[in-house]
Amino acid sequence: MLKVTEAAQTALKRIFDIRELPPGRYLRLAIPPRWHEAGDFGIVIDQQEQGDRAVAVDGIKVLLIDRELDRKLDKSVFDFKDTPQGEGFTLDVY
């Protein structure tokens, strides 16, 4: 199972609090083909699907992870930290 660090959870909660998402919409960790932008992964707004794992902070779902992606990223870490490009989400795949 993909580990979502406390720093990532805090950053996701901040985004969730700032964005006014429609009911039934959540932030989702996505890779291609669901992710269409630059980079190997990103966060998209999506609805929850059967089998998704939901990461919650203070009882609020802040991130959805597809079951297959969660399985593929077993032992990997989704984090939020300073990088050479600035603050941002990182995905360390092992």
N, CA, C and O atoms as a GROMACS GRO file, in nm:
protein
  376
    1MET      N    1   0.085  -0.118   0.000
    1MET     CA    2   0.000   0.000   0.000
    1MET      C    3   0.089   0.124   0.000
    1MET      O    4   0.188   0.132   0.074
    2LEU      N    5   0.054   0.220  -0.083
    2LEU     CA    6   0.124   0.347  -0.091
    2LEU      C    7   0.116   0.420   0.043
    2LEU      O    8   0.009   0.432   0.102
    3LYS      N    9   0.230   0.469   0.090
    3LYS     CA   10   0.231   0.548   0.213
    3LYS      C   11   0.211   0.695   0.177
    3LYS      O   12   0.279   0.749   0.089
    4VAL      N   13   0.117   0.759   0.245
    4VAL     CA   14   0.092   0.903   0.228
    4VAL      C   15   0.138   0.969   0.358
    4VAL      O   16   0.078   0.948   0.463
    5THR      N   17   0.245   1.048   0.350
    5THR     CA   18   0.304   1.107   0.470
    5THR      C   19   0.212   1.211   0.533
    5THR      O   20   0.118   1.259   0.471
    6GLU      N   21   0.244   1.243   0.657
    6GLU     CA   22   0.169   1.346   0.729
    6GLU      C   23   0.180   1.481   0.658
    6GLU      O   24   0.083   1.556   0.652
    7ALA      N   25   0.300   1.511   0.605
    7ALA     CA   26   0.319   1.638   0.534
    7ALA      C   27   0.230   1.643   0.410
    7ALA      O   28   0.171   1.747   0.382
    8ALA      N   29   0.219   1.533   0.337
    8ALA     CA   30   0.132   1.528   0.220
    8ALA      C   31  -0.014   1.542   0.261
    8ALA      O   32  -0.090   1.614   0.196
    9GLN      N   33  -0.054   1.475   0.368
    9GLN     CA   34  -0.192   1.485   0.415
    9GLN      C   35  -0.226   1.628   0.454
    9GLN      O   36  -0.335   1.676   0.423
   10THR      N   37  -0.134   1.696   0.521
   10THR     CA   38  -0.156   1.835   0.562
   10THR      C   39  -0.171   1.925   0.439
   10THR      O   40  -0.260   2.010   0.435
   11ALA      N   41  -0.084   1.906   0.339
   11ALA     CA   42  -0.092   1.987   0.217
   11ALA      C   43  -0.221   1.959   0.141
   11ALA      O   44  -0.283   2.051   0.088
   12LEU      N   45  -0.262   1.832   0.134
   12LEU     CA   46  -0.387   1.797   0.066
   12LEU      C   47  -0.506   1.860   0.137
   12LEU      O   48  -0.598   1.909   0.072
   13LYS      N   49  -0.505   1.857   0.269
   13LYS     CA   50  -0.615   1.916   0.348
   13LYS      C   51  -0.623   2.066   0.321
   13LYS      O   52  -0.731   2.122   0.309
   14ARG      N   53  -0.505   2.131   0.312
   14ARG     CA   54  -0.501   2.274   0.282
   14ARG      C   55  -0.564   2.301   0.144
   14ARG      O   56  -0.643   2.394   0.130
   15ILE      N   57  -0.528   2.221   0.045
   15ILE     CA   58  -0.585   2.236  -0.089
   15ILE      C   59  -0.736   2.213  -0.085
   15ILE      O   60  -0.814   2.289  -0.141
   16PHE      N   61  -0.775   2.106  -0.016
   16PHE     CA   62  -0.917   2.072  -0.006
   16PHE      C   63  -0.996   2.185   0.059
   16PHE      O   64  -1.107   2.216   0.017
   17ASP      N   65  -0.938   2.248   0.162
   17ASP     CA   66  -1.005   2.359   0.231
   17ASP      C   67  -1.017   2.483   0.143
   17ASP      O   68  -1.115   2.556   0.152
   18ILE      N   69  -0.917   2.507   0.058
   18ILE     CA   70  -0.916   2.626  -0.028
   18ILE      C   71  -1.010   2.609  -0.147
   18ILE      O   72  -1.084   2.701  -0.182
   19ARG      N   73  -1.006   2.492  -0.210
   19ARG     CA   74  -1.091   2.465  -0.326
   19ARG      C   75  -1.233   2.433  -0.282
   19ARG      O   76  -1.252   2.360  -0.185
   20GLU      N   77  -1.327   2.484  -0.348
   20GLU     CA   78  -1.467   2.450  -0.320
   20GLU      C   79  -1.508   2.344  -0.420
   20GLU      O   80  -1.554   2.375  -0.530
   21LEU      N   81  -1.491   2.218  -0.381
   21LEU     CA   82  -1.524   2.108  -0.471
   21LEU      C   83  -1.674   2.079  -0.466
   21LEU      O   84  -1.736   2.087  -0.360
   22PRO      N   85  -1.731   2.046  -0.580
   22PRO     CA   86  -1.873   2.010  -0.581
   22PRO      C   87  -1.894   1.884  -0.495
   22PRO      O   88  -1.801   1.807  -0.475
   23PRO      N   89  -2.014   1.865  -0.446
   23PRO     CA   90  -2.044   1.745  -0.367
   23PRO      C   91  -2.008   1.618  -0.446
   23PRO      O   92  -2.035   1.608  -0.566
   24GLY      N   93  -1.946   1.523  -0.378
   24GLY     CA   94  -1.909   1.397  -0.442
   24GLY      C   95  -1.781   1.403  -0.522
   24GLY      O   96  -1.746   1.306  -0.590
   25ARG      N   97  -1.710   1.515  -0.517
   25ARG     CA   98  -1.582   1.530  -0.588
   25ARG      C   99  -1.470   1.538  -0.486
   25ARG      O  100  -1.484   1.598  -0.379
   26TYR      N  101  -1.357   1.476  -0.522
   26TYR     CA  102  -1.242   1.466  -0.431
   26TYR      C  103  -1.113   1.483  -0.510
   26TYR      O  104  -1.114   1.481  -0.633
   27LEU      N  105  -1.004   1.499  -0.439
   27LEU     CA  106  -0.872   1.501  -0.500
   27LEU      C  107  -0.828   1.356  -0.520
   27LEU      O  108  -0.850   1.272  -0.434
   28ARG      N  109  -0.766   1.328  -0.634
   28ARG     CA  110  -0.723   1.193  -0.666
   28ARG      C  111  -0.578   1.195  -0.716
   28ARG      O  112  -0.540   1.280  -0.796
   29LEU      N  113  -0.498   1.101  -0.666
   29LEU     CA  114  -0.364   1.081  -0.720
   29LEU      C  115  -0.379   1.011  -0.854
   29LEU      O  116  -0.444   0.906  -0.863
   30ALA      N  117  -0.321   1.068  -0.958
   30ALA     CA  118  -0.341   1.014  -1.092
   30ALA      C  119  -0.208   1.001  -1.167
   30ALA      O  120  -0.116   1.080  -1.148
   31ILE      N  121  -0.202   0.900  -1.251
   31ILE     CA  122  -0.092   0.880  -1.344
   31ILE      C  123  -0.153   0.867  -1.483
   31ILE      O  124  -0.274   0.851  -1.496
   32PRO      N  125  -0.070   0.874  -1.589
   32PRO     CA  126  -0.128   0.856  -1.722
   32PRO      C  127  -0.198   0.720  -1.732
   32PRO      O  128  -0.149   0.624  -1.673
   33PRO      N  129  -0.307   0.709  -1.802
   33PRO     CA  130  -0.366   0.808  -1.892
   33PRO      C  131  -0.461   0.907  -1.823
   33PRO      O  132  -0.506   1.002  -1.886
   34ARG      N  133  -0.492   0.887  -1.695
   34ARG     CA  134  -0.584   0.980  -1.626
   34ARG      C  135  -0.516   1.116  -1.607
   34ARG      O  136  -0.584   1.219  -1.610
   35TRP      N  137  -0.386   1.118  -1.589
   35TRP     CA  138  -0.309   1.241  -1.574
   35TRP      C  139  -0.258   1.283  -1.711
   35TRP      O  140  -0.188   1.206  -1.776
   36HIS      N  141  -0.294   1.405  -1.757
   36HIS     CA  142  -0.261   1.450  -1.892
   36HIS      C  143  -0.158   1.561  -1.896
   36HIS      O  144  -0.125   1.610  -2.004
   37GLU      N  145  -0.107   1.602  -1.783
   37GLU     CA  146  -0.016   1.716  -1.778
   37GLU      C  147   0.130   1.668  -1.774
   37GLU      O  148   0.157   1.548  -1.787
   38ALA      N  149   0.222   1.762  -1.757
   38ALA     CA  150   0.364   1.729  -1.749
   38ALA      C  151   0.392   1.649  -1.622
   38ALA      O  152   0.322   1.663  -1.522
   39GLY      N  153   0.492   1.567  -1.627
   39GLY     CA  154   0.532   1.487  -1.512
   39GLY      C  155   0.467   1.350  -1.513
   39GLY      O  156   0.380   1.320  -1.594
   40ASP      N  157   0.513   1.268  -1.421
   40ASP     CA  158   0.468   1.129  -1.414
   40ASP      C  159   0.340   1.110  -1.336
   40ASP      O  160   0.275   1.006  -1.347
   41PHE      N  161   0.300   1.211  -1.256
   41PHE     CA  162   0.180   1.200  -1.174
   41PHE      C  163   0.127   1.338  -1.143
   41PHE      O  164   0.194   1.439  -1.166
   42GLY      N  165   0.007   1.342  -1.090
   42GLY     CA  166  -0.052   1.468  -1.050
   42GLY      C  167  -0.178   1.445  -0.969
   42GLY      O  168  -0.215   1.331  -0.941
   43ILE      N  169  -0.241   1.552  -0.931
   43ILE     CA  170  -0.364   1.549  -0.854
   43ILE      C  171  -0.476   1.600  -0.944
   43ILE      O  172  -0.465   1.708  -1.002
   44VAL      N  173  -0.583   1.524  -0.955
   44VAL     CA  174  -0.699   1.564  -1.035
   44VAL      C  175  -0.822   1.565  -0.944
   44VAL      O  176  -0.820   1.508  -0.835
   45ILE      N  177  -0.926   1.629  -0.991
   45ILE     CA  178  -1.054   1.628  -0.919
   45ILE      C  179  -1.140   1.521  -0.985
   45ILE      O  180  -1.158   1.520  -1.106
   46ASP      N  181  -1.194   1.432  -0.903
   46ASP     CA  182  -1.266   1.317  -0.956
   46ASP      C  183  -1.369   1.269  -0.855
   46ASP      O  184  -1.370   1.314  -0.740
   47GLN      N  185  -1.454   1.179  -0.896
   47GLN     CA  186  -1.549   1.118  -0.804
   47GLN      C  187  -1.492   0.987  -0.752
   47GLN      O  188  -1.405   0.927  -0.815
   48GLN      N  189  -1.541   0.943  -0.639
   48GLN     CA  190  -1.494   0.818  -0.581
   48GLN      C  191  -1.552   0.700  -0.659
   48GLN      O  192  -1.669   0.700  -0.696
   49GLU      N  193  -1.468   0.600  -0.682
   49GLU     CA  194  -1.509   0.480  -0.753
   49GLU      C  195  -1.497   0.360  -0.659
   49GLU      O  196  -1.424   0.364  -0.560
   50GLN      N  197  -1.569   0.257  -0.692
   50GLN     CA  198  -1.563   0.135  -0.611
   50GLN      C  199  -1.419   0.084  -0.607
   50GLN      O  200  -1.353   0.077  -0.711
   51GLY      N  201  -1.373   0.048  -0.490
   51GLY     CA  202  -1.238  -0.004  -0.474
   51GLY      C  203  -1.133   0.101  -0.442
   51GLY      O  204  -1.020   0.066  -0.407
   52ASP      N  205  -1.168   0.229  -0.453
   52ASP     CA  206  -1.072   0.335  -0.420
   52ASP      C  207  -1.038   0.330  -0.271
   52ASP      O  208  -1.121   0.296  -0.187
   53ARG      N  209  -0.913   0.363  -0.241
   53ARG     CA  210  -0.874   0.384  -0.102
   53ARG      C  211  -0.884   0.534  -0.078
   53ARG      O  212  -0.833   0.614  -0.157
   54ALA      N  213  -0.948   0.572   0.030
   54ALA     CA  214  -0.961   0.713   0.065
   54ALA      C  215  -0.869   0.743   0.182
   54ALA      O  216  -0.869   0.672   0.283
   55VAL      N  217  -0.791   0.849   0.168
   55VAL     CA  218  -0.707   0.898   0.277
   55VAL      C  219  -0.783   1.014   0.340
   55VAL      O  220  -0.820   1.109   0.272
   56ALA      N  221  -0.806   1.005   0.471
   56ALA     CA  222  -0.884   1.108   0.540
   56ALA      C  223  -0.799   1.180   0.644
   56ALA      O  224  -0.711   1.122   0.707
   57VAL      N  225  -0.828   1.308   0.660
   57VAL     CA  226  -0.767   1.392   0.763
   57VAL      C  227  -0.882   1.455   0.840
   57VAL      O  228  -0.969   1.520   0.782
   58ASP      N  229  -0.883   1.435   0.970
   58ASP     CA  230  -0.991   1.486   1.054
   58ASP      C  231  -1.128   1.444   1.002
   58ASP      O  232  -1.224   1.521   1.006
   59GLY      N  233  -1.136   1.320   0.952
   59GLY     CA  234  -1.263   1.266   0.905
   59GLY      C  235  -1.305   1.313   0.766
   59GLY      O  236  -1.415   1.282   0.721
   60ILE      N  237  -1.219   1.390   0.699
   60ILE     CA  238  -1.250   1.443   0.566
   60ILE      C  239  -1.162   1.373   0.464
   60ILE      O  240  -1.039   1.370   0.479
   61LYS      N  241  -1.223   1.317   0.359
   61LYS     CA  242  -1.147   1.252   0.252
   61LYS      C  243  -1.068   1.357   0.177
   61LYS      O  244  -1.126   1.447   0.116
   62VAL      N  245  -0.936   1.346   0.181
   62VAL     CA  246  -0.853   1.444   0.112
   62VAL      C  247  -0.784   1.386  -0.011
   62VAL      O  248  -0.729   1.461  -0.091
   63LEU      N  249  -0.786   1.253  -0.026
   63LEU     CA  250  -0.719   1.192  -0.142
   63LEU      C  251  -0.780   1.056  -0.170
   63LEU      O  252  -0.804   0.976  -0.080
   64LEU      N  253  -0.804   1.031  -0.299
   64LEU     CA  254  -0.846   0.899  -0.345
   64LEU      C  255  -0.730   0.836  -0.419
   64LEU      O  256  -0.656   0.902  -0.492
   65ILE      N  257  -0.716   0.704  -0.400
   65ILE     CA  258  -0.612   0.629  -0.471
   65ILE      C  259  -0.678   0.505  -0.529
   65ILE      O  260  -0.738   0.425  -0.458
   66ASP      N  261  -0.666   0.491  -0.660
   66ASP     CA  262  -0.720   0.376  -0.730
   66ASP      C  263  -0.657   0.247  -0.676
   66ASP      O  264  -0.537   0.243  -0.648
   67ARG      N  265  -0.737   0.143  -0.661
   67ARG     CA  266  -0.690   0.016  -0.605
   67ARG      C  267  -0.568  -0.040  -0.681
   67ARG      O  268  -0.471  -0.084  -0.620
   68GLU      N  269  -0.575  -0.036  -0.813
   68GLU     CA  270  -0.464  -0.089  -0.894
   68GLU      C  271  -0.338  -0.004  -0.876
   68GLU      O  272  -0.228  -0.057  -0.863
   69LEU      N  273  -0.354   0.127  -0.875
   69LEU     CA  274  -0.240   0.216  -0.853
   69LEU      C  275  -0.181   0.194  -0.714
   69LEU      O  276  -0.060   0.189  -0.697
   70ASP      N  277  -0.267   0.180  -0.615
   70ASP     CA  278  -0.223   0.156  -0.478
   70ASP      C  279  -0.140   0.027  -0.472
   70ASP      O  280  -0.038   0.020  -0.403
   71ARG      N  281  -0.184  -0.072  -0.544
   71ARG     CA  282  -0.112  -0.200  -0.546
   71ARG      C  283   0.022  -0.186  -0.620
   71ARG      O  284   0.124  -0.240  -0.575
   72LYS      N  285   0.022  -0.115  -0.732
   72LYS     CA  286   0.146  -0.096  -0.809
   72LYS      C  287   0.250  -0.016  -0.730
   72LYS      O  288   0.370  -0.037  -0.746
   73LEU      N  289   0.202   0.076  -0.646
   73LEU     CA  290   0.294   0.162  -0.572
   73LEU      C  291   0.320   0.110  -0.430
   73LEU      O  292   0.358   0.187  -0.341
   74ASP      N  293   0.299  -0.017  -0.411
   74ASP     CA  294   0.327  -0.080  -0.281
   74ASP      C  295   0.469  -0.043  -0.238
   74ASP      O  296   0.563  -0.054  -0.316
   75LYS      N  297   0.484  -0.001  -0.115
   75LYS     CA  298   0.612   0.038  -0.055
   75LYS      C  299   0.664   0.173  -0.106
   75LYS      O  300   0.776   0.211  -0.072
   76SER      N  301   0.586   0.245  -0.186
   76SER     CA  302   0.626   0.377  -0.232
   76SER      C  303   0.573   0.482  -0.135
   76SER      O  304   0.490   0.453  -0.050
   77VAL      N  305   0.624   0.606  -0.149
   77VAL     CA  306   0.589   0.713  -0.056
   77VAL      C  307   0.544   0.837  -0.133
   77VAL      O  308   0.616   0.887  -0.221
   78PHE      N  309   0.425   0.886  -0.100
   78PHE     CA  310   0.372   1.011  -0.153
   78PHE      C  311   0.393   1.115  -0.045
   78PHE      O  312   0.343   1.100   0.066
   79ASP      N  313   0.467   1.222  -0.077
   79ASP     CA  314   0.509   1.318   0.024
   79ASP      C  315   0.492   1.460  -0.028
   79ASP      O  316   0.465   1.481  -0.146
   80PHE      N  317   0.509   1.556   0.060
   80PHE     CA  318   0.510   1.698   0.026
   80PHE      C  319   0.634   1.756   0.091
   80PHE      O  320   0.647   1.751   0.213
   81LYS      N  321   0.726   1.810   0.010
   81LYS     CA  322   0.851   1.861   0.065
   81LYS      C  323   0.914   1.962  -0.027
   81LYS      O  324   0.869   1.984  -0.140
   82ASP      N  325   1.020   2.024   0.023
   82ASP     CA  326   1.099   2.116  -0.059
   82ASP      C  327   1.180   2.035  -0.159
   82ASP      O  328   1.244   1.936  -0.123
   83THR      N  329   1.175   2.077  -0.284
   83THR     CA  330   1.253   2.014  -0.390
   83THR      C  331   1.336   2.123  -0.456
   83THR      O  332   1.315   2.241  -0.428
   84PRO      N  333   1.429   2.087  -0.543
   84PRO     CA  334   1.505   2.192  -0.614
   84PRO      C  335   1.416   2.288  -0.693
   84PRO      O  336   1.454   2.402  -0.717
   85GLN      N  337   1.297   2.241  -0.732
   85GLN     CA  338   1.204   2.326  -0.806
   85GLN      C  339   1.112   2.405  -0.714
   85GLN      O  340   1.033   2.487  -0.761
   86GLY      N  341   1.121   2.382  -0.584
   86GLY     CA  342   1.034   2.450  -0.488
   86GLY      C  343   0.951   2.348  -0.412
   86GLY      O  344   0.972   2.227  -0.424
   87GLU      N  345   0.856   2.397  -0.333
   87GLU     CA  346   0.770   2.309  -0.256
   87GLU      C  347   0.676   2.232  -0.348
   87GLU      O  348   0.626   2.286  -0.446
   88GLY      N  349   0.654   2.106  -0.315
   88GLY     CA  350   0.560   2.031  -0.397
   88GLY      C  351   0.548   1.886  -0.354
   88GLY      O  352   0.618   1.839  -0.265
   89PHE      N  353   0.458   1.818  -0.420
   89PHE     CA  354   0.436   1.676  -0.395
   89PHE      C  355   0.546   1.595  -0.463
   89PHE      O  356   0.591   1.630  -0.572
   90THR      N  357   0.587   1.488  -0.397
   90THR     CA  358   0.684   1.397  -0.453
   90THR      C  359   0.629   1.256  -0.443
   90THR      O  360   0.549   1.225  -0.354
   91LEU      N  361   0.672   1.170  -0.534
   91LEU     CA  362   0.632   1.030  -0.532
   91LEU      C  363   0.760   0.949  -0.545
   91LEU      O  364   0.818   0.938  -0.653
   92ASP      N  365   0.802   0.892  -0.434
   92ASP     CA  366   0.924   0.810  -0.433
   92ASP      C  367   0.881   0.666  -0.455
   92ASP      O  368   0.817   0.605  -0.369
   93VAL      N  369   0.917   0.612  -0.570
   93VAL     CA  370   0.876   0.478  -0.609
   93VAL      C  371   0.988   0.380  -0.583
   93VAL      O  372   1.102   0.402  -0.624
   94TYR      N  373   0.954   0.271  -0.514
   94TYR     CA  374   1.054   0.168  -0.481
   94TYR      C  375   1.012   0.036  -0.540
   94TYR      O  376   1.082  -0.064  -0.524
   0.00000   0.00000   0.00000
